[in-house]
Amino acid sequence: MNVTSALSTGVLGVNRGLDGVQKAASDIAGAGKSDTPEEGTGNDLNQSLADLAVEKNAVAASTKVVQSADETLGTLIDIRA
């Protein structure tokens, strides 16, 4: 796997995680309400909070991938220069 591929994968993971955080936040805002679209999602609050925690960890892990790829790329540039 090359550095740019790792970087792209990390950025993709961050974006997906942020989308998941947005969905979980939306579910939390509508938790416990009826199933009618006007009143909320009707999702279980505990499940929505668990989903939020999972997505938060996914974003953190993807961020570390991006940081590692950035450091590796910086090192390769320093060696090449």
N, C-alpha and C positions, 0 to 999 in steps of 0.2 A: 504494500500500500504506500503510495507516495504522499508527500506532505499536503499537497493541494487537495487530494482526495479526502484525507483525514480532516482537513479544515472544512471542506464542503459538508462532510458528514456531520461534523460538530455543529455547524450553523443550521443545518436541516433539523437536527435534534433539538436545538434551542427553539427554533420556530415552532416545531410540533409541540414541544412542551408548553410554550406560551399559549398556543391555541387550546391545549388541554386545561391550562390554568384558567383561561377565560371561560371555558365551558363549565368547569367546576364552580367558579365564582357565580356564574349565572344560575347554576343549579342550587347553590347555597341560598342565593337571594330568593329563589322561588320554592325552597324546601318547605314541606308541610302544608302547602296550599293545594287546592283541588286541581284536578287534571285539566280543567278548561284552560286553553291557551291564554286567555285574558288574565287569569289569576296566578299563573306560575307553572312550574314544571311538575309539581307533585312528587318530586324525588325525595328519598330519605336523606335527612341531614347528615347522618353518620357516614353514609356511603359517599356523599358529596365531599365531606371533609377528608375522608380517606383518599378519594381521587385527587383532591387538591394537594395532599402531602406527596402522593406518588408523582404527580406532575412537577412539583417543586424539586424533588430529587432528580427527576429526569433532566430538568433544565440545569441543575447544578452539575450533573455528570457531563452533559454536553458542553457546558462552559469550560470544564477542565480539559476536555478534548481539544477545544479551540485554543485554549491557553498553551497546551503542550505542542500543538502544531505550530503556533506562533513562535514559541521558544525554539523549536527545532528549525524552523525556517530562518529565524534570526541567526542561529548558530551556523547554519549552512552558508548564509550570506557572509558572515564574518570570516569563515574559513576560506571562502572563495576570493575574498577581497585582499 
